[in-house]
Amino acid sequence: MVKVLYFSWIRERIGHSMETIETDAKKVNDLIQELKTKGDGYNFAFSKPSVICVAIDQELGDMNSDISKANEIAFFPPMTGG
């Protein structure tokens, strides 16, 4: 089981901020493909994964990061400074 967190417009498109799921995904890309099958909101939220940031157990990762041993995965839009 892995906790998946959604922030900002990703959360708005999916309709909730967190869920715990069971997955066999090994990479972030695999998880995104799996999530997209859960419905239109997920498909819309993850339609352009290149504009989404990810953290695995609170450390920044990328779409090819290994998640096979992750406890928490967070998806959020790019951060801006200022």
Backbone bond lengths (Angstrom), bond angles and torsions (degrees), N, CA, C in turn:
res aa  C-N    CA-C-N  psi(-1)  N-CA   C-N-CA  omega(-1)  CA-C   N-CA-C  phi
1 M - - - 1.454 - - 1.527 108.66 -
2 V 1.319 114.73 140.69 1.456 120.98 178.01 1.523 108.89 -134.68
3 K 1.335 114.85 139.72 1.459 120.28 176.12 1.528 107.60 -86.59
4 V 1.338 116.42 129.31 1.458 121.61 179.13 1.523 107.69 -116.31
5 L 1.328 115.39 125.11 1.463 122.38 -178.89 1.521 109.68 -109.55
6 Y 1.328 115.71 141.72 1.463 122.07 179.67 1.525 108.71 -124.94
7 F 1.334 116.78 134.50 1.450 121.59 -178.31 1.522 111.72 -124.47
8 S 1.334 115.38 154.12 1.459 124.99 172.57 1.526 111.54 57.77
9 W 1.338 116.79 -133.67 1.470 119.84 -175.35 1.524 112.66 -66.96
10 I 1.315 118.05 -21.05 1.469 120.16 175.82 1.531 108.60 -66.65
11 R 1.329 116.08 -46.59 1.464 121.73 177.15 1.533 110.52 -59.64
12 E 1.319 116.84 -43.39 1.461 120.85 -178.66 1.528 111.47 -63.04
13 R 1.298 117.27 -39.92 1.466 120.62 -178.99 1.527 112.22 -71.88
14 I 1.330 116.32 -35.23 1.462 120.21 -179.07 1.530 111.23 -80.94
15 G 1.326 116.25 -37.76 1.451 120.12 177.02 1.510 115.18 104.33
16 H 1.322 118.41 1.28 1.462 121.67 174.24 1.531 109.51 -156.58
17 S 1.319 115.25 162.66 1.464 119.56 -172.52 1.522 114.58 -97.28
18 M 1.349 117.13 -14.88 1.460 118.81 -176.17 1.512 110.02 -159.81
19 E 1.320 114.33 147.86 1.461 120.46 172.05 1.519 108.35 -153.99
20 T 1.299 115.42 156.25 1.458 121.40 174.37 1.516 106.83 -109.91
21 I 1.329 115.45 126.10 1.463 119.57 -176.56 1.515 110.67 -128.76
22 E 1.304 114.55 159.85 1.453 121.51 171.42 1.522 106.66 -103.72
23 T 1.311 116.58 128.46 1.459 120.53 -177.44 1.520 110.40 -144.85
24 D 1.311 115.43 151.81 1.456 121.94 172.63 1.525 110.68 -104.76
25 A 1.336 117.32 7.99 1.461 121.82 -178.60 1.527 110.15 -60.56
26 K 1.311 115.74 138.46 1.468 121.62 179.45 1.526 112.02 -102.00
27 K 1.322 117.11 -25.92 1.463 123.43 -178.00 1.521 108.93 -127.55
28 V 1.332 116.24 159.18 1.461 120.93 178.82 1.525 110.11 -57.20
29 N 1.328 117.35 -44.37 1.477 120.62 178.78 1.521 111.74 -55.20
30 D 1.324 117.06 -40.98 1.465 121.01 179.35 1.522 110.60 -63.40
31 L 1.331 116.43 -41.96 1.459 120.35 179.46 1.521 110.95 -64.58
32 I 1.318 116.88 -41.94 1.461 120.14 178.97 1.524 110.28 -60.71
33 Q 1.316 117.33 -44.25 1.465 119.89 178.70 1.527 110.75 -60.92
34 E 1.308 116.35 -39.31 1.465 121.36 178.06 1.534 110.91 -66.10
35 L 1.331 116.62 -44.39 1.464 120.58 -179.69 1.527 111.75 -63.68
36 K 1.318 116.43 -36.64 1.469 120.25 -178.66 1.531 112.31 -61.46
37 T 1.309 117.44 -21.67 1.467 120.22 179.69 1.526 112.21 -81.36
38 K 1.337 116.93 -6.03 1.465 120.61 -176.37 1.527 113.60 -81.89
39 G 1.327 117.74 -5.99 1.454 118.78 177.32 1.512 113.15 147.26
40 D 1.317 114.09 174.14 1.467 120.59 -176.19 1.526 113.08 -61.82
41 G 1.336 117.67 -40.19 1.460 120.23 179.72 1.521 112.24 -60.60
42 Y 1.313 116.56 -42.78 1.470 121.51 177.43 1.529 110.39 -66.43
43 N 1.310 115.72 -44.25 1.461 120.27 -179.44 1.529 110.05 -60.28
44 F 1.322 116.97 -42.90 1.457 121.69 178.54 1.531 110.72 -66.43
45 A 1.322 117.41 -45.98 1.465 121.48 -178.09 1.523 112.42 -61.12
46 F 1.319 116.24 -35.95 1.467 120.58 -176.71 1.529 113.02 -106.11
47 S 1.322 116.80 21.41 1.468 120.00 -178.14 1.531 112.50 -67.82
48 K 1.337 117.86 -25.23 1.467 121.93 177.66 1.524 108.84 -130.72
49 P 1.328 117.26 78.30 1.468 119.55 -176.51 1.525 114.05 -60.69
50 S 1.324 118.01 -19.69 1.466 120.09 -179.33 1.529 112.26 -67.29
51 V 1.344 118.02 -16.14 1.466 120.21 178.96 1.528 111.98 -102.76
52 I 1.323 116.88 13.32 1.456 121.92 -179.05 1.524 109.57 -113.04
53 C 1.328 116.05 136.68 1.462 121.88 174.02 1.520 108.48 -98.47
54 V 1.311 115.70 156.88 1.465 120.49 -178.79 1.526 109.69 -138.83
55 A 1.332 114.52 143.82 1.461 120.91 172.06 1.526 107.38 -125.48
56 I 1.312 115.25 134.35 1.457 121.96 178.27 1.523 106.57 -112.39
57 D 1.326 115.55 117.78 1.463 121.30 -175.71 1.532 110.97 49.10
58 Q 1.332 115.19 45.49 1.463 125.96 174.94 1.523 114.37 67.00
59 E 1.333 116.57 23.52 1.465 121.42 173.00 1.512 108.53 -124.92
60 L 1.336 116.46 133.10 1.458 120.00 -178.52 1.518 111.05 -58.40
61 G 1.315 114.79 140.11 1.455 121.31 177.95 1.513 109.10 -136.65
62 D 1.313 115.35 -165.53 1.456 120.24 175.66 1.529 108.76 -137.89
63 M 1.295 116.27 -178.08 1.462 121.02 -173.82 1.529 113.13 -65.97
64 N 1.327 117.33 -16.70 1.464 120.58 178.33 1.526 113.02 -101.71
65 S 1.327 116.76 6.27 1.461 120.76 -179.08 1.527 111.19 -66.17
66 D 1.322 114.70 144.28 1.461 122.12 177.48 1.526 109.42 -73.63
67 I 1.316 117.31 128.84 1.467 121.78 177.67 1.530 111.25 -120.81
68 S 1.309 116.94 11.89 1.465 120.21 -173.99 1.531 113.19 -61.94
69 K 1.324 118.09 -24.65 1.469 120.88 179.80 1.524 111.98 -117.53
70 A 1.320 117.32 14.13 1.464 121.46 -176.30 1.527 111.96 -73.11
71 N 1.312 115.55 146.05 1.459 122.65 172.94 1.517 111.51 -99.52
72 E 1.347 116.01 -27.77 1.461 120.79 -176.41 1.523 109.87 -145.76
73 I 1.314 115.71 135.69 1.463 122.13 176.75 1.522 106.96 -130.07
74 A 1.329 116.44 128.51 1.457 121.26 -179.36 1.519 109.77 -119.11
75 F 1.324 115.70 135.83 1.452 122.47 176.84 1.527 108.49 -114.51
76 F 1.342 116.20 133.04 1.456 120.75 -177.81 1.525 109.84 -154.61
77 P 1.343 116.75 158.87 1.466 119.10 178.37 1.518 110.69 -72.58
78 P 1.326 116.89 166.17 1.469 119.99 178.36 1.521 111.39 -56.00
79 M 1.322 115.29 144.52 1.465 120.72 179.13 1.520 109.16 -90.22
80 T 1.312 115.04 146.45 1.461 120.39 176.06 1.517 108.65 -117.87
81 G 1.298 115.37 150.12 1.459 119.81 179.30 1.519 110.77 -97.52
82 G 1.305 114.59 175.56 1.453 117.00 176.25 1.476 113.98 148.37
